[in-house]
Amino acid sequence: MRNKSIILLAVLTSFGVLAEEQAEQKPFTLDGEVGLIFTTGNTETSSFKGRLSSQHELEMWSNEYTLEALYKQDEVTDDSDNTETQTTAQKFFVSGQGNYKLNDPNNRLFAFASYEDDRFSSFDYQATVAGGWNSKVWDDNESTFSYSLGPGYSFAETMEGEDASGFIVRGAVNYKWKVSDNATFKQFLSTEIGSDNTKSKSETSVSAKVNGSMSLKFSVILNHNTQVDDGIENLDTETAATLVYTFF
């Protein structure tokens, strides 16, 4: 618990450093996303998916922040035909990345930090700090594409209390395509390659505007770890339809 508190404090502190005010500010965006499912009768389930994401453009910095939460309960029948409601998914994730703009603002130096607590994974927690090179390959009215690549360190502890920390190489790509005035396609890929475990994530989404601030989003998220305990799947998938509200 002490290690988890130290790591979470480090992540939150890095957010404050990356968001330091500059003389000339550029647009700030904040999106809130929520999905709720409740069923009763023959089958009882309830699930919640929430997300906050923001981008902050400053004169010398381009910052990105993400906060995600997932919770699910299902009616489960055991071997004795007894039925009870159990928590079947519980996940919390927070990340932040600051990109320091060089003479060419499309070329940057990045600093990244994340923390994840997934109750049903092989890990008590997983956290990452990394830094290196970030480049916006193109950015026009229809699409944008950027990537990040650099070394880092992964802090992790298994459910058995074993230390699984080590040095990593982190790579990420981000693609956004404005299909039309009301529809947007996004693809995000990241991987953190370590000597003991490689952690990868893919998020594919399509969103369509309902009105000026509200959008309907369909997404598929894949989370993969190469090293997991017996009985735990390497790949977790999450498919969701959510409402997204743009505050700014």
JOGIPE-V394693 format. One record per residue. RES is the residue in one letter. PSI is psi as a letter, one per 20 degrees, with the letter a starting at -180 (* if undefined). OMEGA is omega in degrees with one decimal (999 if undefined). Layout:
# JOGIPE-V394693
{{RES/PSI/OMEGA} {RES/PSI/OMEGA}}
This chain:
# JOGIPE-V394693
{{M/h/179.3} {R/g/178.4} {N/g/179.7} {K/g/-179.7} {S/g/179.8} {I/g/-178.1} {I/g/179.7} {L/h/177.6} {L/g/178.9} {A/g/179.2} {V/g/-178.6} {L/h/177.4} {T/g/179.6} {S/h/178.0} {F/g/-179.2} {G/h/179.0} {V/g/-176.9} {L/h/-177.5} {A/j/-178.4} {E/p/-175.2} {E/p/175.1} {Q/r/-176.2} {A/g/-177.3} {E/o/-178.5} {Q/q/176.3} {K/a/-170.0} {P/q/174.9} {F/p/178.7} {T/q/178.1} {L/p/178.7} {D/p/174.4} {G/p/-174.6} {E/p/-178.6} {V/q/174.3} {G/p/-178.7} {L/p/175.5} {I/p/175.7} {F/p/174.3} {T/q/176.8} {T/r/-179.0} {G/c/-179.4} {N/h/178.2} {T/p/179.7} {E/p/177.2} {T/q/172.8} {S/p/179.8} {S/q/178.9} {F/p/173.5} {K/p/179.7} {G/q/-178.9} {R/p/169.6} {L/p/177.2} {S/q/-178.4} {S/q/173.5} {Q/p/-176.8} {H/o/179.6} {E/o/176.5} {L/r/-178.0} {E/g/-176.8} {M/i/-176.9} {W/q/168.0} {S/o/-170.7} {N/q/179.2} {E/p/-179.0} {Y/q/179.1} {T/p/175.0} {L/p/-176.6} {E/q/175.3} {A/p/178.4} {L/p/179.0} {Y/p/-178.5} {K/p/173.6} {Q/q/179.0} {D/q/172.2} {E/p/-173.9} {V/p/176.8} {T/p/-178.1} {D/a/-176.4} {D/h/-179.9} {S/j/-179.7} {D/j/172.9} {N/p/-176.7} {T/p/176.2} {E/q/179.3} {T/p/-178.0} {Q/q/172.5} {T/p/-176.6} {T/i/175.6} {A/p/178.0} {Q/o/-172.8} {K/q/177.7} {F/p/-177.8} {F/p/176.3} {V/p/179.6} {S/q/175.9} {G/q/177.2} {Q/p/174.9} {G/p/-179.7} {N/o/-178.8} {Y/p/-174.1} {K/p/177.2} {L/a/-179.6} {N/g/169.5} {D/o/-173.4} {P/i/176.6} {N/i/175.0} {N/p/-174.0} {R/r/167.3} {L/p/-174.5} {F/q/170.1} {A/p/-174.0} {F/q/175.2} {A/q/178.2} {S/q/176.7} {Y/p/-179.2} {E/p/175.8} {D/o/-178.9} {D/o/-173.8} {R/h/-173.6} {F/k/172.5} {S/a/176.9} {S/i/-172.6} {F/p/173.0} {D/h/173.0} {Y/q/173.2} {Q/p/179.2} {A/q/-175.9} {T/p/165.3} {V/p/-177.6} {A/r/177.8} {G/r/-180.0} {G/c/-171.8} {W/p/175.6} {N/p/-179.2} {S/p/171.7} {K/o/-173.7} {V/g/172.2} {W/q/-179.8} {D/o/179.2} {D/a/-175.5} {N/h/-176.0} {E/h/-174.6} {S/r/173.9} {T/q/177.3} {F/p/179.5} {S/r/177.8} {Y/q/176.4} {S/q/178.9} {L/p/178.1} {G/r/179.9} {P/r/178.6} {G/a/-179.8} {Y/p/178.9} {S/p/173.3} {F/p/-177.7} {A/q/176.2} {E/p/-179.4} {T/r/178.7} {M/h/177.5} {E/j/178.4} {G/j/179.9} {E/q/178.5} {D/p/179.9} {A/k/-177.5} {S/q/177.7} {G/r/179.1} {F/q/-177.7} {I/r/164.9} {V/p/-177.6} {R/p/174.7} {G/q/179.9} {A/q/173.9} {V/q/-176.9} {N/p/-179.2} {Y/p/178.8} {K/p/-178.5} {W/p/176.0} {K/n/-175.9} {V/g/177.5} {S/a/178.8} {D/h/-174.8} {N/i/-176.4} {A/q/-178.8} {T/p/175.5} {F/p/178.7} {K/q/174.3} {Q/p/177.6} {F/p/177.0} {L/p/174.5} {S/q/174.9} {T/q/177.8} {E/o/-172.0} {I/o/178.1} {G/r/-178.7} {S/h/-178.0} {D/h/-175.7} {N/q/172.6} {T/p/-178.1} {K/p/-177.3} {S/q/-179.8} {K/p/173.8} {S/p/175.2} {E/o/177.4} {T/p/-177.4} {S/q/172.6} {V/p/179.9} {S/q/179.2} {A/p/-178.4} {K/p/172.7} {V/g/171.9} {N/a/-175.1} {G/h/-175.3} {S/i/-174.9} {M/p/177.6} {S/q/172.2} {L/p/-173.6} {K/p/172.6} {F/p/-174.3} {S/q/173.3} {V/p/-178.5} {I/p/177.3} {L/p/175.0} {N/p/-174.5} {H/p/171.8} {N/p/-178.2} {T/h/-178.5} {Q/o/178.7} {V/r/178.3} {D/r/174.7} {D/p/-179.6} {G/i/178.3} {I/p/179.3} {E/q/176.1} {N/h/-174.1} {L/p/171.5} {D/p/178.0} {T/q/-179.8} {E/o/178.3} {T/p/-172.9} {A/q/168.9} {A/p/-173.0} {T/r/172.6} {L/p/-179.4} {V/p/177.8} {Y/p/178.6} {T/o/-179.4} {F/g/-178.3} {F/*/999}}
